[in-house]
Amino acid sequence: MKSQHSNDECDKAYNQGCLWGLSGRSSAGCPHDDETLIQWWESGWAEGNEAWLRKQTEQRAAS
């Protein structure tokens, strides 16, 4: 049976992942064990990590 999650739970998992990625940390730090929340967290992490990588590239180019 597939678990049901509120939009708030999914948004929170996404935002937590995004903050984790923005800090440059590994995706291995996901705190969830529920598959749906893991997917939301990983999506947020990917978005945040892309932004972090862009910032790193910009900083290197500026120096």
C-alpha positions in Angstrom: 0.0 0.0 0.0 1.4 3.4 -1.0 1.7 5.9 1.8 -0.2 9.2 1.7 1.6 12.4 2.5 0.3 15.9 2.9 1.7 18.6 0.6 3.3 20.2 3.7 5.3 17.0 4.4 6.5 16.8 0.8 7.3 20.5 0.7 9.2 20.2 4.0 11.2 17.3 2.7 12.0 19.2 -0.6 13.0 22.3 1.3 15.2 20.4 3.7 16.9 18.6 0.7 17.3 22.0 -1.1 19.0 23.5 2.0 21.3 20.4 2.3 22.3 20.7 -1.4 22.8 24.5 -1.1 25.4 23.8 1.6 27.4 21.6 -0.7 26.8 18.4 1.3 26.4 14.9 -0.1 23.0 13.5 -1.1 23.8 10.6 1.3 22.5 12.7 4.2 18.8 12.1 3.5 17.0 11.7 6.8 13.9 10.0 5.5 13.1 6.3 5.1 9.8 6.7 3.3 10.3 6.3 -0.5 8.0 9.3 -1.3 9.7 11.7 1.1 13.1 10.4 -0.1 12.2 11.3 -3.7 11.0 14.8 -2.6 14.2 15.3 -0.5 16.4 14.2 -3.4 14.7 16.5 -5.8 15.3 19.4 -3.5 18.9 18.3 -2.9 19.5 18.2 -6.7 18.1 21.7 -7.1 20.1 23.1 -4.2 23.3 21.3 -5.2 23.1 22.7 -8.8 22.8 26.2 -7.3 25.8 25.5 -5.0 27.9 24.3 -7.9 27.0 27.3 -10.0 28.0 29.6 -7.2 31.3 27.7 -6.8 32.0 28.1 -10.5 31.2 31.8 -10.4 33.5 32.4 -7.4 36.4 30.6 -9.1 35.9 32.6 -12.3 35.9 35.9 -10.3 39.1 35.1 -8.6 
